[in-house]
Amino acid sequence: MRKAVQILGVVLILQGVSGAVDHLAVQPFFGVLLNFFNRVVVPRVDLLAGHALLANLLLAAAGAVVIVAAERLPERS
């Protein structure tokens, strides 16, 4: 379970950083996967639409929090 949560955290970090790069310039690598949040979610949520860069950086920070939280999950045997 811990590995799945850590993978989710890594994906969130990658999507957040990639979305921030895409907002500032053009993201040429894995744009469909990595920019899903930036291109699909952000424009449809009015609160995030005006602050796309901040939303992407917060997504990356949330991914880091998920990874740290996964480290604290008890190990199942």
Secondary structure, DSSP 8 states (H G I E B T S, - for coil): -HHHHHHHHHHHHHHHHHHHHHHHS---SSHHHHTHIIIIIHHHSHHHHTTHHHHHHHHHHHHHHHHHHHHTS----
